[in-house]
Amino acid sequence: MRWVALAGFLALGLGPVEPSAGLHVYVPNQMGASIMVLDGSGGLIETVDLVSLGFTEHAMPHQVAAAPDGSAWYVTLAGDGFVLEFDRENRLVARTPVAEPGMIVIDPRRDLLYVSRALGAVNPPTSLAVLRASDMELLDEPDIFVPRPHALAVDTVSGRVYTGSLSTNGIASLDFSTGEVRVTDVAGPSHAFVGLGVSPDGGSVVATTQLTDRLLAFEPAPDGELVQIASVPVAAAPYDVTFSPDGASVWFPNQRAGAVTRVDARDWTVSAVVEDPAFQEPHGVVLSPDGATVYVSSHGRAAGAEMHAGAGHDMESPRENGTLALIDAASGKVEKVTEVGPYAAALGIALLP
């Protein structure tokens, strides 16, 4: 389906308001050295300016992970090499140096943060960084034996964390409590895993592939080995990926196609493709806790850029501002579009009491 949505109000330039209860969506502007905190309807709550906090204009905030109740949220700075912690009032409370940080996920049951390596890193470590969420102490950097680990997801049921390689077909699983690592070599041509997701019950793992345009689905064995159960052809360059809260569907943007796809997780078929002018290199995706709204970030168009295999990674060309689109999950209709900063990347979400 195609829906031409009118732009929402321009969020940039509005002053901060008092922290409020309700849904908060965190939008890192990777080329804007800022993180925008918006409410569930796409209205601006506050813009966190990293330069004013002492970081560089090339800090490159990439992904936010938030405690479910919003008591703390965390962001990776791929350019400056830090993981930052902010409190409920969006105040910086801690920073920990981490080499080449990329994606970040939180396991609140075990008070752990897992951090993978940046997509653009020249020679990143073959390890994950593991931090204690409550005090930001770097606990360990266990080797997970796959090069260029970037895609990342955690199963909060078992405590196992998964990471996918950008340069091989390896997906590693780590049980941090025991140190056990299991690597699954996925069949087929070079996939380049860019997104991983775990179902709420831990029974399914999905991966998006940048080079083969697939959603791959797996069942995890007790030892962490992944058994492939489906390979779904999708539109070009599927990116970040997440399950709906009920586990019935999987959502992801298609970066080169300018679209967002929903896959039925019961039979692994494409159930909807949403297209909208706001999707200029769509990147991040999260769902509201009730599953009713899908939030999708887009980079914004790079000046003079043509859409090609690497267009979404162009960090040199000037960019227009990105967007945050709100999609009604039931109908697939884009309900609202809010302008955010340039190169809006991987989103975080929390429900504040």
C-alpha positions in Angstrom: 0.0 0.0 0.0 1.1 3.6 -0.5 0.1 6.5 1.7 1.2 10.1 1.1 1.5 11.5 4.6 1.6 15.2 5.4 4.6 16.2 7.4 3.9 16.6 11.1 5.1 19.8 12.9 8.7 20.6 12.7 10.1 19.3 16.0 13.5 21.0 15.9 13.7 24.3 17.7 11.0 23.6 20.3 12.2 24.0 23.8 12.4 21.2 26.4 9.4 20.5 28.6 9.1 18.9 32.0 9.6 15.1 31.9 6.2 13.5 31.7 4.7 10.0 32.1 3.8 8.1 29.0 5.6 6.7 26.0 9.1 8.1 25.1 10.8 7.4 21.8 14.5 8.2 21.5 15.9 9.2 18.1 19.7 9.4 17.7 20.6 11.8 14.9 23.9 10.3 13.8 25.0 13.2 11.7 23.5 15.8 14.0 25.3 14.9 17.3 22.0 14.8 19.2 19.3 12.6 20.5 15.7 13.7 20.3 13.2 12.5 22.9 9.7 12.5 21.6 6.4 11.4 23.1 4.2 8.6 21.7 2.4 11.0 19.3 5.6 12.3 17.8 5.8 15.5 19.8 9.2 16.8 21.0 10.0 16.5 24.7 13.7 17.5 24.6 16.7 17.5 22.3 19.9 16.3 23.9 22.8 18.2 22.3 26.0 16.1 22.7 28.3 19.0 21.7 27.1 21.0 24.6 27.9 18.0 26.9 31.6 18.0 25.7 31.4 15.5 22.9 32.4 16.2 19.3 30.4 17.1 16.3 31.3 13.7 14.9 30.1 11.8 18.0 27.7 9.7 15.8 25.0 8.5 18.2 23.9 5.3 16.7 21.4 3.3 18.9 19.5 3.9 22.1 18.5 1.1 24.5 16.1 2.1 27.3 15.0 0.5 30.5 11.4 -0.5 30.0 10.2 2.1 32.6 12.4 4.8 31.2 14.4 5.2 34.5 17.6 5.1 32.4 18.5 5.1 28.8 21.8 4.4 27.0 23.3 5.4 23.7 26.3 4.4 21.7 28.6 7.0 20.2 30.2 5.3 17.2 32.4 8.3 16.4 33.6 9.3 19.9 33.9 5.8 21.3 31.6 5.9 24.3 28.5 4.4 25.8 26.5 7.0 27.7 23.8 6.7 30.3 21.0 9.3 30.8 18.4 9.4 33.6 14.6 9.8 33.4 15.1 13.6 33.1 17.5 13.1 30.1 20.5 14.2 32.2 23.9 12.6 31.4 24.9 10.5 34.5 27.7 8.2 33.2 30.0 7.5 30.3 32.1 4.4 29.6 34.8 4.2 26.8 34.1 1.3 24.4 36.0 0.7 21.2 34.0 1.1 18.0 30.6 0.8 19.6 27.7 0.0 17.3 24.4 -1.6 18.4 23.3 -1.8 22.1 20.7 -3.9 23.8 19.6 -4.2 27.4 18.7 -7.2 29.5 17.0 -5.6 32.5 16.4 -8.9 34.2 20.2 -9.4 34.6 21.2 -5.7 34.7 23.4 -6.1 31.6 24.1 -4.1 28.5 25.6 -5.7 25.4 27.3 -3.6 22.8 28.4 -4.7 19.3 30.9 -2.9 16.9 30.2 -0.1 14.5 29.3 -0.9 11.0 31.9 1.6 9.6 34.8 0.4 11.8 37.8 -0.4 9.7 39.1 -3.4 11.9 36.8 -3.8 14.8 37.4 -6.4 17.6 35.8 -9.8 17.3 34.1 -9.3 20.6 31.1 -7.8 22.4 31.4 -5.3 25.2 29.4 -6.2 28.3 28.5 -3.5 30.8 26.6 -3.6 34.1 23.6 -1.3 33.4 23.3 0.0 37.0 26.7 1.5 37.2 28.1 1.3 33.6 31.1 -0.7 34.6 32.7 -2.6 31.6 32.6 -6.1 32.9 34.2 -8.0 30.0 34.7 -8.1 26.3 34.2 -11.7 25.4 35.4 -13.0 22.0 32.5 -14.3 20.0 34.7 -15.6 17.1 33.0 -13.8 14.2 34.5 -10.9 12.4 32.7 -7.5 12.2 30.0 -8.3 14.8 27.2 -5.7 14.3 23.7 -7.0 14.4 22.6 -7.6 17.9 19.7 -8.9 19.9 19.2 -10.4 23.4 16.8 -13.1 24.6 15.8 -11.8 28.1 14.2 -15.2 28.8 17.3 -17.3 28.5 19.8 -14.5 28.9 21.5 -15.5 25.6 22.7 -12.7 23.3 23.1 -13.0 19.6 25.3 -11.1 17.2 25.6 -11.4 13.4 28.7 -10.8 11.2 28.8 -8.2 8.4 31.5 -10.1 6.5 30.8 -13.8 7.0 27.6 -15.8 7.4 28.2 -16.4 11.1 25.7 -15.7 13.9 27.2 -16.1 17.3 25.3 -16.7 20.6 26.8 -15.9 23.9 25.7 -17.1 27.4 27.5 -14.5 29.5 26.8 -16.4 32.7 28.8 -19.4 31.6 31.0 -17.8 28.9 29.7 -20.4 26.3 29.8 -19.2 22.7 28.1 -21.0 19.8 28.6 -19.9 16.2 26.0 -20.9 13.5 27.3 -20.7 9.9 24.3 -19.9 7.8 24.1 -21.5 4.4 24.0 -19.4 1.2 25.9 -16.6 -0.4 27.3 -13.7 1.7 24.3 -12.3 3.6 25.7 -9.3 5.6 23.5 -9.4 8.7 22.4 -5.9 9.7 19.5 -6.7 12.0 18.6 -9.3 14.5 15.5 -9.8 16.6 14.3 -12.3 19.2 10.6 -13.1 19.8 9.2 -12.2 23.3 9.1 -15.8 24.3 12.7 -16.5 23.0 11.4 -19.2 20.7 12.4 -17.5 17.4 15.3 -15.5 16.1 15.2 -13.4 12.9 17.9 -11.8 10.8 17.8 -9.3 8.0 20.4 -9.6 5.3 21.7 -6.5 3.4 23.2 -8.3 0.4 20.6 -11.1 -0.2 17.4 -9.1 0.7 16.0 -11.8 3.0 14.4 -12.2 6.3 15.8 -15.4 7.8 14.1 -17.1 10.7 15.6 -19.6 13.1 14.7 -21.7 16.1 17.4 -21.7 18.8 18.5 -25.1 20.2 19.2 -25.4 23.9 22.9 -25.1 23.3 22.5 -21.8 21.3 22.8 -23.3 17.8 20.3 -21.7 15.4 18.2 -24.0 13.2 16.9 -22.2 10.1 13.2 -22.6 9.5 12.4 -19.9 6.9 13.9 -17.6 4.3 11.6 -14.9 3.1 12.4 -12.8 0.0 11.7 -9.1 0.8 12.3 -5.6 -0.7 15.8 -4.2 -1.0 18.1 -3.8 2.0 16.0 -4.9 5.0 17.5 -3.2 8.1 16.7 -3.0 11.8 14.1 -5.6 12.8 11.8 -6.2 15.7 9.0 -8.5 16.8 5.6 -7.2 17.8 5.0 -7.5 21.5 2.7 -10.5 21.0 5.3 -12.2 18.8 2.8 -12.6 15.9 4.6 -10.3 13.4 8.0 -9.0 12.5 8.6 -5.4 11.3 11.6 -3.9 9.5 12.4 -1.0 7.1 13.8 -1.7 3.6 16.4 0.9 3.2 17.0 0.9 -0.5 13.3 0.3 -1.3 12.0 3.2 0.8 9.5 0.9 2.4 8.6 -0.9 5.7 7.6 -4.6 5.7 5.5 -6.7 8.0 6.0 -10.4 8.0 3.6 -12.8 9.7 5.7 -14.8 12.2 3.1 -17.7 12.2 3.7 -18.7 8.6 6.7 -16.5 7.6 4.9 -14.7 4.7 5.0 -11.0 3.9 1.6 -9.6 5.1 2.1 -5.9 4.3 4.5 -3.5 2.6 4.1 0.2 3.5 5.5 2.9 1.3 5.6 6.6 2.0 7.6 9.7 0.8 8.9 10.0 4.4 10.9 6.8 4.0 14.2 8.3 2.8 16.6 5.5 3.7 14.5 4.1 6.6 16.7 2.7 9.3 15.3 2.1 12.8 12.1 0.5 14.1 10.4 0.0 17.4 6.8 -0.8 18.5 4.7 0.7 21.3 4.3 -1.8 24.2 0.6 -2.4 23.2 1.7 -3.1 19.6 -0.6 -0.5 18.1 2.0 1.9 16.7 5.1 1.3 14.7 7.8 4.0 14.8 10.3 4.2 11.9 13.3 6.5 11.6 14.7 7.6 8.2 18.1 9.2 7.5 16.9 11.9 5.1 18.1 12.3 1.6 21.8 12.8 1.0 22.6 15.6 -1.4 23.0 14.3 -4.9 22.9 10.7 -3.7 21.5 7.9 -5.8 20.1 4.9 -4.0 22.6 2.0 -4.3 23.9 -0.8 -2.2 25.9 1.6 0.1 23.7 4.7 -0.1 22.5 4.2 3.5 26.1 4.4 4.8 27.0 7.7 3.2 28.3 9.8 6.0 30.1 12.4 3.9 27.4 14.0 1.8 25.3 16.8 3.4 21.9 15.5 4.3 18.4 16.8 4.7 16.8 16.2 8.1 15.4 12.8 8.8 12.0 11.8 9.9 10.2 9.7 12.5 7.1 8.1 11.0 4.2 6.7 13.1 2.4 3.8 11.4 -0.9 2.3 12.6 0.1 -1.4 13.0 -3.4 -2.7 12.2 -4.0 -0.8 8.9 -0.4 -0.1 7.8 -1.3 3.6 7.4 1.3 6.3 8.1 -0.6 8.4 10.7 2.0 11.1 11.3 5.5 12.2 10.3 7.8 14.3 12.5 10.9 15.9 11.2 14.0 15.1 13.3 17.7 15.5 12.7 20.0 14.2 9.9 20.7 10.5 9.6 18.2 9.4 12.3 19.4 5.9 13.2 18.4 3.0 15.6 15.6 3.9 18.0 14.9 3.2 21.6 11.5 3.2 23.4 10.2 3.2 27.0 7.0 3.6 28.9 7.4 6.0 31.8 5.1 5.6 34.7 
